[in-house]
Amino acid sequence: MFVLVQKLKEVLYSVLPIILIVFLLHFTIAPLESSLLIRFLLGVILVIIGLAIFLFGVDIGITPIGTLMGNVITKSNRFWVVGVSALVLGFFISIAEPDLHVLARQVELLTTGKLSFYSLVIVVSIGIAVFLTIGFLRILFHVSFNTVLLISYSIVFLLALFTSKEFFAISFDASGATTGALTVPFILTMAISVSAMEKNIHSLEQDSFGLVAITSIGAIVSVMMMSILNPVQSLGGNPDMLINQYNSILVPFVSKLPKFALEIALALLPVLIVFVLFQYFSFKLTAKQFNKVLKGILYTFLGLVLLMVGINAGFMEVGSMVGFRVASLESKWFVVLIGFILGLVTILAEPAVHILTDQVENVTSGFIKRKLVLMALSIGVGLAVALSMLRIIHHGLELWHLLLPGYIISLWLTFFVPNLFVGIAFDSGGVASGPMTATFVLAFAQGAARAIKGADVLTDGFGVIAMVALTPLITIQLLGFLYKMILSRGGSKKND
């Protein structure tokens, strides 16, 4: 119970800045209807409770499965077992990722079903599974992380030449959305186990980072391949689908509950089946341990249902409406300013970001303080959201104009930064694009695109998750470069 209360506190701190911003805007420049505001508050309550229960379920259910599977892989000491396990588990875990569900649901709504929820989730999950396998094999065959990054992003940039604008934005957003609260802990626990097969402490430290980054590239590649192999004339739909067509306060919540319960049950069912099969053939857990994992899966299910209902019935709707109202003001620069503030505070409130900052301070033995890392990340993400808003206002500024130089700089820095920081930096992109970015900030951007004349909700409204996932790649590596300089100066002084 104590752990669940701690999770509630963490989630509350994450959502609190959003609540304060919404009410501040409501009483100043972007007033909202009372029914919409009440739905938002109900949605917030469900999001807080649901996300807390979900994270608790992941801790006692999903993460232990990842650890157990990692142990099975380690004991087998066979490459083909690693490959098959990564393919199967990567696919099933990705299918259940809530951030991916949010993105896929938004895409389905905006394209009026031309790009369906299930097609996007399945295609992205295939990409995640393939690149998770590549990431594991990289560790076992001692392939440089930098080499895999360069080859993978070269493929991405090549595919981008043949990808439509709509799919380009969705593919990079999918990359950030897949590395969420369910996928990341599972991948990291398995990464540690696979790295341990090398029986090398130095290898374990470095190879435990970077797998999330490699895996997320699979989402980009798979969606781009989807665009090339199955081209659609136009994905354009009805931007008004962003807003719920309900006057009632409770009807949206009640009507969405059965749909999401069935959807999430189907998503988690393969994970449950795999766990039960491995328990019978391999794990051999005690009855108490087995029941605890089953309870964790049940908590994960209940939390996900509450979370998805809260997000879709009230939370994101207000984000879209706030973005629309702010972007409708005479001065369009307000939407850029609010975007910067949103990026600034949401990243500060993400619990996973605080874990990352502690991690950087520990590996540098206190040379790089966590407050410095937090400041760099928050400014970077604030600028990412602000640039996304600027792109909506100025139609000549396209997403690739920002992403291409950003990734070139990120890859260039890998040649000058310690390998450990490269892995942490590319993993931190997934950490930064957390639940608040995938929900409220995404909805805010789409609402702004709806209000700006000449903007397209698909090509301009999407892309904000991609921008948020990009900036930590640069900021963390710059800190790594600073750490390297500090060490080299310390060494030169000792020599003197």
N, C-alpha and C positions, 0 to 999 in steps of 0.2 A: 504493500500500500504506500509506503514511504517513497518508493521509486516512482510510482504513478503520480504522486503529488509533485515530485520534482519535475516530472515531464510536463505537468500542467503549468508549473511556474515558467519553465523554459518557453513553452508555446505562447503563454500569455505575454511574455516579454517580446516575442517575435511579432505578435499581432498588434500589440498596444500602440506602436508608432503609427500604424495604418489607421487605427480608430481615431487617434488624436488628429491626424491630418484631415480625415474625412469630416470630422465635426468642426474643425477650424475653417475648412473651405465652405462647409454648409452655412456657417454663421457669417461668412464674409462674401466671397465672390462666386460660389457655386452652390446655391441653395437647392435642397432636394425635397421631394414630396415626402410627407410624413409616413405614408405606407411603405415607401421605398426605404426610408431610414430605419423603420421598425424591422423590415425584412433583413436589412443589413445587420442589425444587432442580433437577430435570431441566427442568421448565417454565421456571424462571428462566434457566437456561443457554441454552435455545432462544430465549427472549424477548430476551436480551442479544445473542446472535449474530444472530438474525433481524432485530431492529430496527436494528442497526448496518449490516448488509448492505442492508437496505431503504432506509435514509437515504442510504447511499452511492449506491445505484442511482438514487434520486430526484435527487441532485445531478448525476450525469453523464448521466441519461437523461430523466427527466420534466421537470425544471426547464428544460433546454435546449429541449425541445419547446415549453414555454410561452413562452419568449423568442422562438423562431422564429415561432410563431403570432402573437405580439404584433407582431413586425416586419412580417409579412404584412398584418395589420390596419392598421398605421400607413401602410404604402405605398399601400394601397388608398384610404384617406381617404374611405371610404364608410360611411354609417351602417348600411345593410342588411348589409354584410359583418361589421361588429362584432356586430350582433344575431344573425345566423345562427351565427357562430363561437362566440359565448358560449353559445348554446343547445346546440350539439352538443358542444363540449368540456366545458362545465360538467356535462352529463349523464354523459359517459363517465368523467371524472375522479372524480366523486362516487361512481359505482358501484364503483370500485376502492378507496375510502377504507377503511383497516383499522379505524379506530375505529367507523365506521358498521357494518361487518361484525360487530364484537363486540356492539354494541347490538342489531342486528337478530337475531343468533343467540340472545341472551338473551331477547328478546321472543318469538321463535318457541318456545323451550323452555318458557317460563312460561305461554304461552297454549295449549300443546300443539297448535301448528299453526294455531290460529284466525286468527292474524296471521302469515303466513308470512314467512320471511327475504327471499325475492325480492320480494314485494309491498311490503314496507317499504322495501327498498333502492331499488327503482325509483321509488316515489312520492316519497321524499325527494330522489332525484337529479333528478326533474322539477322539484321546487320550487327546488332549488339552481340548475338551469340557467336557469329563468325569472328568478329574482332576480339572478343574475349578469349577465344581459342588462340588467335594470333598472339595476344598478350602473354598467355601462359607459355606457349611454345618459345616465345622470345626469351623468357626467363630460363627455360630449360636448355636452350641452345646457345645461351650467352650472347645474344644479339644486342648490340647497343640500342638503348632507348632512343637516342637521337636519330639513329639510322632508321628505325621504324617510323618515327614521327615524320622525317623528311620524305620517306617513300609514301606514307599514307596521305600526307597533305598534298604531295605532288599529284596523286591520284584524284584527290578532291578537287584541286584547281583545274585539272584536265577535264573532269566530268562537269565542272561548273560552266565550261564553254558551251555545253550542249543542254544545259538545264534551263527551264523557263524561270522567269522572275519569281512567280508564285512559289514554285517548288524550291527555289534557291533559299528564300527566307524561311520556309517551313523546315527544310533540311537542317539548317544550322540551329534553329530553335529546338528541333527534336533532339539534337546533340546535347543541349543544355538540360532539356526536360527529362531525359532518360537517366541522368546521374542524380537521382533523387534519394529520398529517405529510405526506400526499400532496397534499391539496387546497390548503392554505394557500400553499406555495411556488409552485404553479402559478398560483393566482389573483394573487398579488402580482407575479409577473414580468409577467403580462399587463396588470395594472393600471398598472404603470410605463410600458409601451409605449403603452397607450391614452391615458394622461395626457400623454405626450410629443407626441401629435397636436396638442395645444393650443399647443405651442411657447412655453410660459410657465413659467418656473422656479418661481414662487410657486404656480401651479396644480399643477405636477408634485409639489411637496413635500406639499401638502395632499391632493390627490386620490389619491395613492398609498396613503393610509390610509382605512379605512372600508369598502372593498369587501368584505372578509371579513365584516364585521358585517352588511351588507345581504344578502349571499349566504346567511348562516346563518338569516336570517328566513324564507327560502324553505322551509327544512325544517319550521319550526313551522307555517306556513300550509298546506303540502301535507298534513301528517299530520292537522291539524284538518279540512281539507276531506275527507280520507279517512274520518274519523269521521262527518262530517255526511252525505256522499253515500252511504256504504255502512255504515249503523249495524249494529253487532253487539250482540246481546242481552247477552252477557257474555263478557269476554275471560278470565275466571278459569280457571286451569289447575291443575297440580300443582306446588306449591312444592318438592317433593322432587326435581324435575327439575334443580334447581340443583347437585345433587351427582352426580358420576359413579357409575354402578352397576358399578364395577370393583374387584376385589380385587387384580388384578395391577398391577404397577408399569408395565410397558412396553406392555401391550395398548392402553390409551387413546391413546398416542402413535402406535403402528403403525396402529391402526384409523382414526384421523382423518386420517392423512397423504394417502391418495389422494383423499378427499372434498375437502379444502381445496385440494389441488393443482389439481383440475379446476375448482373454484369460482373460484379466483384467476386461472387461465388464461383462463377465459371473461370475467372482469372486465377483464383487461388487454388482451385481444385487440382490442377496438375502438380503444384508444389506439394499438396497434401498426399497425393498418390505416390509421388517419388519418395517422399519421406517414409511412408508406411512400407513401401517395397524394400527400401534400404534398411529399415528397422528389422524387417523379417530376415533379410539375407546377410546383412553386414553389421549394422550398428549394435544391436542387441542391448539397447538401453534398459535400465530397470523400469518397472511399472511407473514409479514416481517421476523419473526423468522423461519417459515417454509422454505421460499425461501433461507434464509441464510444457513440453513443446506443442502439444495439441492445443492447450489453453492459449499459448502464444499465437498460434495460427487463428484461433477463434477471436482473440483480442484484435489481431490485425484486420480480420474481416469486419468486425463491428466498428472499429475506428475508421476504416476506409469508407464504409457506408455513410457514417455520420459526416465525415470530412467531405465527401463528394456531394452529398445533399446540401450541406451548408455552403460550399463553394458555388454550386450551380444554381441554387435557389435564392441567394441573397448577396453573397460576398462579391462575386465578380460583376454582378449587375451594377452595383454601386460604383465599382472601379471604372466600368465603361461609361456610366453616366457622368461621373466626376470628370473624366477625361474629355468627354463631349462638351460639358458646360464650360470648363476652363479654356478649351480650344476655341469655343465660340465667342470668347471675349474679343473686344476690338484689338487689344494688344496681344499678338500671338506669342510674345516672349514669356508670358505668364506660364504657358504650358511647358516651356523649356526649363524655367526656374522650378516649377513644381516637380517636374521629372527629376531634376538634379536632387532635390530634397528627398524625394521618394527613394531614389537609389542610395542616397547617403544614409538614411535611417533604417531602411530594411536590411541592408547588409550588416549594420551595427547590431541588429537584433537577432540575426540568424545564429542559433546555438552552435551549428557546425563550424561557423567561422571562428568562434572563440576556441574551439578545439584545434583548428588549424593554426591560429596565432600562438597558442601555447606550444604546439608542435615545433614551429619555427624557432621560438625562443629556446626550447630545450635542445634542439639539434645544433644550435649555434652557441650553446653554453652561455646564453644570456647576452651575447654580443648584439644580436638584433632583438630589441625589446618588442613584446607583443603589442604594446600601444602604437609603436611605429608601424608595425604590419597592419594593424587594424585601421590606422589612419590612411595608409596607402591604399588599402582595399576599398574603404568607404569612399574616398575621393575618386578612385578609379571607376567604381560602379556608379557613383553619382554622375560622372562624366559620360559613362556609357548610356545611361537612361536619357540624359540631356541631349546627347548626340542623336539618339533614336527619335526624340521629339523634333529636333532640328531637321532630321531627314524627312519627317512627315510634313513639316512646314514648307521646306524647299524641295520641290519635286525633282530638281536636277541632281540632287544628292542621293545616290542609290546605295543599297546595303553593301554591295561588293566594293564600293569606293572606300568604305571604312574597314570591312573585314579583311580584304586582301593585304593592304599595307600593315594592318595590325598583326596578321599571322606571319607575314614576312619578317617583321621586326621580332616577333616571338621566336621564330625558328632561328633567326640570325643570332639572337642572344644565347641560344643553347650552346654555341661554340665557345662562349666566354664565361659561362656560369657553372659552378660545381654541379655535377650530375644529380646530387641529392635535391638541390633546389629546382632543377629542371623538372624532376618528377613531381615535387610538391606543387610547383607552379601550375603545371598542366592538370593536375588533379584538382587544384583549388578552383578552376573554372566551373567544375560541377558543384562544388561547395557553395560558390557565390550565387549560382542560379538555383536557389532553393525554393521552398513552397510559396513564399510571398511574391517572388519574381514571376514564377510560373502561373500565378493566379491574378493577384491584384494589379501588379505592374503591367502584365500583358494586357489585361482588360482596359487599363488606363490608356495604353498606347492605341488600342483598337478604337476606343471611344473618341480619342483625339483625331484619329484618321477619318472617322465618320463625320466629324465637324468641319474639317479643313477642305475647302473646295479644291477639287482636282486630285486629292489624295485617294489612294486605293487601299481599302481595309486589308486586303490580302497581301499585297506587296509592301505596303508601308506599315500596316498594323502589326504584322509579324516581323521578327528580327530583333526585338528588344532582348529576348532571352539570349540570343546569340551574342549580342554586344556585351551583356553582363558577364557571360562566360569567357569573353575574350580578355577583358582588362586585367584580371588577376594573373594571366599568363605573363604579362609585361611587368606588372608591379612587383610580383614575388621574385621574378628573375632579376630585376634591378636591385632588390634587396640582397639577393644572392651574390650579385656582382660586388655590392658594397661590402658584404661579409668577406669575400675573397680578397678585396683590397685591404681590409682591416688585418686579416691574417698575414698577408704578404708584408705589410708595413711592420707588423709585430715581429715577423721573422727577420726582417732586415735590421731592426733595432738590436735584436739579440746577437746578430752577426757582428754588428758594430761594437 
